[in-house]
Structure formats: structure tokens, C-alpha cells
Amino acid sequence: MNLGESENILYSTQTVIKEALEKLGFGDDMFDLLKEPLRLFKVRIPVLMDNGKVHVFTGFRAQHNDAVGPTKGGVRFHPDVTEDEVKALSIWMSLKCGITDIPYGGGKGGIICDPRKMSFKELEKLSRGYVRAISQVVGPSKDIPAPDVMTNSQIMAWMLDEYSRIREFDSPGFITGKPLVLGGSHGRETATAKGVSIMIKEALIKKEIDILDAKVVIQGFGNAGSYLAKFMHEAGAKVVGISDVLGGLYDPNGLDIDFLIDRRDSFGTVTNLFKKTISNQELLEMDCDILVPAAIENQITVDNAEKIKASILVEAANGPTTLEATQILSDRGVLLIPDVLASAGGVIVSYFEWVQNNQGYYWSEEEVHEKLEKIMIRALNKIYQTHQTRGVNMRLAAYMVGVRKVAEAVKYRGWI
Ligand code: GLU
């Protein structure tokens, strides 16, 4: 696929990083350092498939910057993974950690594969093979992987087991998003959705909308989308639209969320059970107060930004809105909670998980939620204030808050 510049997520991320650094008064040398990861590994992983043939998979691990602390970020399994995407995602992780003030730099991994077409055994071999390939460059105080698109706690468990075998000691802090029995944290599985729901509640206060009157549309019914639908429904909002890869469902009176969650498969597909569906593009333009893209990149562009009805846009997915669309929405007064803030709940609770692993003492779900809420609200307020005092849109404000910490750490270390 040939992407235009506006849809190339690495290019657009670099564009905003440059602008943010300029606004903060850093020089071109800082941009030159931060526009790409410090390290990028490309690995080849041979896997003996169930049909008796060996398939060689390609994987990546990008370590954007470790001036603040060890690098941190998920590993995605997806057929469309590219080197540029992994690079951009690692930069976003640096921003997420900077914005939320957690002591990590950004990292990200990905493997080009389609887990929907692989058996459990094949997925286990691939997960273990990836860890063998990168074991020299990752570790609890070096680079800490986690779940991302189409990876889950089972995959983290296999990766942990492989790493512990190679290192010959138990090292739960090597990876986060683990099952509870292997040192996972309460609240990690629902963390991204919890973080998004905290952001929605704060945005509703700013827009003076009562949650009981609020209509929500969520694009994507995976881990983030489905839990978010549940939390919004429980909070009294009306979830009027949801979608999966096949299409969307919309009902102005509210959808039956319990039924949809009960029937979704493990990849979040549920609309195949319905006769009357709409397209994902139609869904984004339906009437609602809050729109949450929780699926893939480049969903809101110059082509549909004018037609978005929501007054609040909360980006649960990474990179769902192009830069041109961001400006259009901002000019129209739509309150945008950018991805690097809205989706930071996952890495925040990953950080809590790692802290618990390091101290060997585990917290209750309430403690996790309370701490998560505090960090997310503090980060939102900092960004909102920057947006207002510096007269920049919410995305640029978030980048300014996030990149400042990385750049300052780089300066203190004397790298620049
Ligand atoms: N993959 C998630 C993200 O993009 C979580 C990363 C983590 O927990 O380290 O933020």
C-alpha cells in the first residue's frame, strides 16, 4: 500500500515532534535524535507449522529512547506490521510515558503474522522464538515488552517462560500484561479501557454534558472497545454504536452491550450475528456526543472530519486521526483527547505491575484504579493547560508535555 504523507504515521509523528520541540525551544539536534529510535532490531523467526513446513516470520523491536529509563511497550501480532509503524509506535510510547510521568522510555515490537489463522501451538512457538531472537537486548531493567494488538496474557506467559529459561532465573519483571498467577497486576486487562473511561468522564465535565444524557459510539470491539462499552454502559451512558472489522451496529436507543460482550469472539468479532449492519466509515459519522476510535489507524481524515457529529473525540486506538483532520476538528471546537494520553492506561498499569514484581508485594484492584485515575487526570490537566496557555491543539499540547521529559533527560545525560 502506498500511503500519502498524511497517512504515514511515522512521518506525521515526526512532524508533531518537530513542532513540539521547536515550541519548547530545543534545537534541530534534539529533533535529529528523537525522530527515530536509538535502536531497531529486525529478527527472523523460523517456526515449524502444523502442516510440517517451516515458515520464517519477520519481527521487530524498536527502542526509541532510554534516557528516562528502560524502554517499554507492547508487541503486536498483525499481518500489516511494518518497520515504520513499529518505529512510530515506539516514539508514541516515549510520549505516553513522558505525559504520565512514569520512569520509562518508549519501545515497541511487532511480528508480521496473522494470529487468526494460526493454531495455539504455532502461536506458542512464534512467541518463544521471538523472545529467543531478542533476549540479548531486552530485560527487566533494559526493555520490557507487553501486550498490544492481537497479543494477550497467554502470549506474555509463553514469552516470560522462554525468557526465564534462557536467563535461568525467575524474572517476572521482564514482561507485563501477564496472567495474575504469574505476577500480573489486578486491573491490567481492563486498564486501557479504564483509562479511556476516566478521560471521557473528565471531557464530559469540561463540555458540561451529564453522563446519563451522553451517547457514545465506539469503533472496534477488541480488548479496549469491548471493556469500554461495558464501563460506559455501567456508568449510565447510552452506547449507541459499536463495530468490528466486518462492520458496525447502531441503535439510537442504545445497544444491548451485555449480549454483545457475551457473544463476541476472542478477536472482538460480533457483527456477523446481525443482518442489518453499517460500514465502519458510516459508524464514525453517526449521531453521538462521544466518538471513540478504538481500532486502527487513519480512520478520521480530511474526507470525514467535517462530518463527525461528536463534540468529544477520545482516541483509544493509536493514530486514528490524521494531522489535517486534527486541525479541522480542533477548529470546529471538538474536544480531542489524543491517543498518547487516552490510551496510556495500559502502560500505566504495566508500570504498576512491574513495580509490584520488583517489590514482590501485590496491590488490590481498588488501589490500582485509584492510582491510575490520579495519574490520568493529572496528565490531562497538564495537557489541557498547555493547550489553553500556548494556544495549540490538544495533540500538539500532548506532544509538548511528553517530549519535554525525554529531551530534558537527554540534556541532563549530556547526549546533546
Ligand atoms: N501496548 C500498550 C500500549 O500501546 C501497552 C504497553 C505496555 O503496557 O507497556 O500502550
Residues whose N, C-alpha, C, O or C-beta is under 5 A from the ligand:
A	BS01	LIG	K72 G73 G74 I144 A146 P147 D148 S343 G346 V347 S350
